[in-house]
Amino acid sequence: MNWDAVGAIGELLGGLVVLFSLIFLAIQIRRHTHALEITSSEEANRAFTAYAAMFTQPGISRLYRIGLASPEELDADELITFNAIISTLFNFLAHSHTLRSRGITSSWSSEEGLNVATMYILRQPGGQAWWGQFRVTYNDDFRRSIDRMCDPAA
C-alpha cells in the first residue's frame, strides 16, 4: 500500500467522522428542542394554574367582575388586587407570546385561545384602563401585538 492510498483512506475516515458528528448534533438539537417545548408547556400550565388559583379566594371573582365592568366602583385596595390579577394573566400571555415568537410552541394553549382571553379583558372598561396604565411594562413586540389585536387598523 502506498502513502497516497493511506492518505485517501485517512481523508475518507475523517469525512465520515465529521458526517457522523453532524448527524449526532442534529439528533441532539432535535431532542433539546422537544425538551424545551415540554418545559415551556409545563411552565405555561403552572403559570395559568397560579392565575386560576387566585379565584378560589373569597371575593376575588366578584372583584374581578366588578373591576372589568366598573373599575371606578373599586376602592384603592381592591384596585391594587384587581391590577395584580390582570397583571398575572398578562405576564402569562406575554411569556406565551415570547415563546411563540421564538418558534417554541406550547401544546398547552392555542394562539387563538389566548387572543380570545385577551380580547375578553381588553373590551371591558377595566381591562382598557388597566392596559392604558400598565402596557409600558411589557416589551415592544408584545405591546404591538396587543395593540394590533385591539385595533386591527393600527
C-alpha positions in Angstrom: 0.0 0.0 0.0 1.4 3.4 -0.9 1.2 6.6 1.1 -1.4 8.1 -1.3 -3.8 5.3 -0.6 -3.2 5.7 3.2 -3.8 9.4 2.9 -7.0 8.8 0.9 -8.3 6.4 3.5 -7.5 8.9 6.3 -9.4 11.6 4.5 -12.4 9.3 3.9 -12.4 8.3 7.6 -12.1 12.0 8.7 -15.0 12.9 6.4 -17.1 10.1 7.9 -16.3 11.2 11.4 -17.4 14.8 10.5 -20.6 13.4 8.9 -21.5 11.3 11.9 -20.7 14.2 14.3 -23.2 16.4 12.3 -25.9 13.7 12.4 -25.3 13.3 16.2 -25.6 17.1 16.7 -28.8 17.2 14.6 -30.3 14.5 16.8 -29.2 16.2 20.0 -30.6 19.6 18.8 -33.9 17.9 18.0 -34.1 16.3 21.4 -33.2 19.5 23.1 -35.9 21.4 21.2 -38.5 18.8 22.1 -37.5 19.0 25.8 -37.7 22.8 25.6 -41.2 22.6 24.2 -42.3 20.3 27.0 -40.7 22.5 29.6 -42.4 25.6 28.2 -45.8 23.8 28.2 -45.3 22.8 31.8 -44.3 26.3 32.8 -47.4 27.8 31.0 -49.5 25.3 32.8 -48.1 26.3 36.2 -48.5 30.0 35.4 -52.1 29.6 34.4 -52.8 27.4 37.3 -51.5 30.1 39.7 -53.7 32.6 37.9 -56.8 30.4 38.2 -56.0 29.6 41.9 -56.4 33.2 42.8 -60.2 32.8 42.0 -60.5 30.3 44.8 -60.0 33.1 47.4 -63.3 34.6 48.7 -64.4 37.7 46.9 -61.9 37.6 44.1 -64.4 36.6 41.4 -66.6 39.4 42.4 -63.7 41.9 42.5 -62.6 40.7 39.0 -66.1 41.0 37.6 -66.6 44.5 39.0 -63.1 45.6 38.1 -63.6 44.7 34.5 -67.1 46.2 34.2 -66.8 49.3 36.5 -63.3 49.8 37.9 -64.4 53.1 39.4 -66.5 51.1 41.9 -63.4 49.5 43.5 -61.7 51.1 46.5 -57.9 51.6 46.5 -57.1 48.2 48.0 -59.5 46.4 45.7 -58.0 48.2 42.7 -54.5 47.0 43.7 -55.8 43.4 43.8 -57.6 43.8 40.5 -54.4 45.1 38.9 -52.4 42.2 40.3 -54.9 39.7 38.9 -54.8 41.2 35.4 -51.0 41.6 35.5 -50.6 38.0 36.4 -52.7 36.9 33.4 -50.9 39.3 31.1 -47.5 38.1 32.3 -48.6 34.6 31.3 -49.8 35.9 27.9 -46.5 37.9 27.4 -44.5 34.8 28.2 -46.5 32.7 25.8 -46.2 35.3 23.1 -42.4 35.4 23.5 -42.1 31.7 23.3 -44.3 31.6 20.1 -42.3 34.4 18.5 -39.1 32.4 19.1 -40.6 29.3 17.4 -41.2 27.4 20.7 -44.8 26.4 20.6 -46.7 25.1 23.6 -49.2 22.3 23.1 -50.9 23.7 26.3 -52.7 26.6 24.6 -53.5 27.9 21.2 -52.7 31.3 20.0 -56.4 31.8 19.1 -57.5 30.8 22.6 -55.0 33.3 24.1 -56.3 36.0 21.8 -59.9 35.4 22.9 -58.9 35.6 26.6 -57.0 38.8 25.9 -59.8 40.5 24.0 -62.4 39.5 26.6 -60.5 41.6 29.1 -59.5 44.5 26.8 -63.0 45.0 25.5 -64.2 45.9 29.0 -63.7 49.3 30.7 -61.5 47.9 33.5 -59.3 46.0 31.0 -58.9 49.0 28.8 -58.0 51.2 31.8 -55.5 48.5 33.0 -53.8 48.2 29.6 -53.6 52.0 29.3 -51.8 52.2 32.6 -49.6 49.1 32.5 -48.8 48.5 28.8 -45.5 50.2 29.2 -44.3 47.4 31.5 -44.3 44.9 28.6 -41.8 44.6 25.7 -42.4 46.4 22.4 -43.2 43.3 20.5 -45.9 42.2 22.9 -47.4 45.7 23.1 -47.6 45.9 19.3 -49.3 42.5 19.2 -51.9 43.5 21.8 -52.4 46.9 20.2 -53.0 45.3 16.8 -55.5 42.9 18.3 -57.3 45.9 19.9 -57.2 48.0 16.7 -56.6 45.9 13.6 -56.3 49.2 11.6 -53.1 50.1 13.6 
